[in-house]
């Protein structure tokens, strides 16, 4: 099993969710987060006072998938979240040791 | 068609001429002045409008520009000043400002509003005569209770305006003490000099100020500048992100200020008349023109027309037209507005950063600078017939001499206000302390001073 974490632009959430749904991913967690990477924030000006706002709003997606589906998931997120401009975000893939469905106590891929 | 209009105009001229010549005769056996219900209704309305400028107008305007942790504390400043000033005005302020005393300060005849009900009979009141029994007596067509409350709302908003300069770092106890001292030692004397029955700025210098360019705005702006210098910059100024939490509040506040300003300026005619109408028209025009000119200046300089910019410009225009409304025509108002927008933009962005003081919400940049622009230009654009009376049939017209008189009144206000404000701030600092601790400032004044927050 793999654990996919994706940081994306907030307005891309719907496209990514639809893409993932179309390939059969029916569970994901989304969190509103703030952060920065190479984009290094943005400049805001209030009555001439310039503020460099470093932390920009992003959405963090967390998805647990079977090994077989992982490449497809990454590909879908990559294409749906891409605008080609700086600040599109990143995708991280981790090995996932165990998954347990709390209600039924199922484990492993059965719990995904 | 043209001849017809010409004939009508000639006829109208003849009628007016006849009326004018018969006026002295009328005045000689004029009936005792009476309360005018139309005037009184408008002044009751104006009073409510001006109160709305402070709560919630100014409160929201300022609260929208501070950080999330200081929103409630900023609203609290306006609300608390409203409550404190009402009591101060009732106890002592009104009497010292508007009863006859000498050229520098009024008397004590209305302390605790003593005698305010003396003319009441069967629920009706007599018309208010300011400085009754003296050579400076002025009779109005409204009850004194209405005049007193109308002026009270001006005394409320002036210290509330100053609070923008030291927002996000002043102790609440210091604010309360400062408000009482400043209103009695700065606002009240200057109001007496400019508007009182025997004030020396009006009578000896001959300066005009319709609704409070010197008394309210220059006073508040200069006090704000001195306060920003004495109390020092906010922690993290120029380094940390001090950007506004919610400019939606600020635009609601600015809009309430704009609407309330009709009471402020048109209400300063003390009646529902042609002068009030012209004051309303010029107020609208100057405010809009200043909003446009700030927006354009900013657009050209930084590439973006901002929401905070256009509302700041509109408020700057309202400030600048305040002394002029009731003295100028729409054309003058347009020029005053356009000038105020650009000059206040420079005051709040260029000048402030050049000098390095932290006037957090630009009490000086908008009210001080806008007030000075307006007070000076009033002497340029004043149109005589608007202020003409039987006693002064020419009225006050724009001239070089009037411009100089305006400049003198500005200078006098700046000097008195700056010196007294500095002394008051030092006294407050030595007694209760001016500034919150660094920890309290970092935590935010909402929690540190009031134990509350807007949401979790």
Interface residues (C-beta under 8 A of the other chain):
Chain A: X44 X45 X46 X47 X48 X49 X51 X52 X53
Chain B: X65 X241 X242 X243 X244 X302 X304 X306 X308 X309 X312 X348 X349 X350 X352 X353 X362 X365
